[in-house]
């Protein structure tokens, strides 16, 4: 086994870069013109293949807004369920349709896929462009379908900082109090992409900020598939994930 990936235990899929929000804190910058998604069959095959050689403990799907393509998300999670991956989670902003019938149908599909948890992105930044009432309805449908859901806010500077954005985030979170949905720690905004552009005054220009999601290239624990199927310098549309893992060199 390739020594650089021997500790691999997590799979991530950036299902699409298309998004329903135009968040000023987004580390990916302005990606409103993106369309397309990873091919479901290729993603599913990759899950099966990786799990044959590695003990994968968790799988996550996100975007963009992954639920713009719910069929793809659900096929990936069905494969993860079939391969006994313990944690199968999704990050979503909860806004992919205004049609209540479609929202309920998607929540039921997620439950049937075997997903174990949904992280709902709600905060001052998402709610600048994403309607809170639609997001709350999605959360209600998810709970009714029996899927665990939690709030996953983004904080500016840090959760305890009293800046106006954090104050607004707390107000938004309070709108879910009657729904008994737990609140996760969330994440602290990293100065990259839109965040560096719109919130520069909140970051120390003399400080080096380390990306908390960056992998050690010599000890890969997580592989992340891009919407175009790129992964670890290879692409599963052109090569098998087994070959990509075997030939990976930092």
Order of alpha helices (4+ residues) and beta strands (2+ residues): beta-alpha-beta-alpha-beta-alpha-beta-alpha-beta-beta-alpha-beta-beta-alpha-beta-beta-beta-alpha
